[in-house]
Amino acid sequence: MRKLVAMRSRWLLLAVALSACGVDAAGSATTIVPIGPTDFATIPPAVTTIAPVVTTLPPGAVGVEQIYVVQAGDSPIKVANAFGISVDQLLSWNGLISTQQFPYPGRQLKIPPSAQVTVNQTQQTIVANPVGKPGCGNRPAGTYEVQAGDSFSAIRKKFCVSTNSLLAANQWPSINVFLYPGLKINIPPAGS
């Protein structure tokens, strides 16, 4: 009987061991480990000490890609100098390998954003062309609110405009327009 009890105890231990290991019908074994509460620590993100990369354009740079039309007599060095860039920058920005590929007059070249307008370029002075007739000034077009006592001819004289230009500015068919105080009308430029 002792032998039977000992044998039964061994089978019981074997059964407990097998069930703890999780042997399935296919014969593969898994171990089940009970997990209790854990103390996880939250680690703050690492702070980098590497300096950030900042891309800046040189002072005086245009900041956008431009298109330049090649003129007769232009050369790679002439165009590059006109925009304050190197010949290599000009060629590479346009996908050219050598100066032999420089385009003919009338063709377009892309100028990189780092280009600058240099002092060597011809400066154009734009002189404002005064609008209108002498004595009328150079008042631009605008709007006007009709006042009490205004008439068509009084408004023409006040703003130094012709009958036709005042009619056209307001899309009126004739001068027989009812003008009343508070009416907003378009006034063409002085002298028109």
HELIX and SHEET records of a PDB file:
HELIX    1   1 ARG A    2  CYS A   21  1                                  20    
HELIX    2   2 PRO A   76  ALA A   82  1                                   7    
HELIX    3   3 VAL A   87  TRP A   93  1                                   7    
HELIX    4   4 THR A   99  GLN A  101  5                                   3    
HELIX    5   5 PHE A  152  PHE A  159  1                                   8    
HELIX    6   6 THR A  163  ASN A  170  1                                   8    
SHEET    1   A 2 GLN A  66  VAL A  69  0                                        
SHEET    2   A 2 GLN A 108  ILE A 111 -1                                        
SHEET    1   B 2 GLY A 142  GLU A 145  0                                        
SHEET    2   B 2 LYS A 184  ILE A 187 -1                                        
END                                                                             
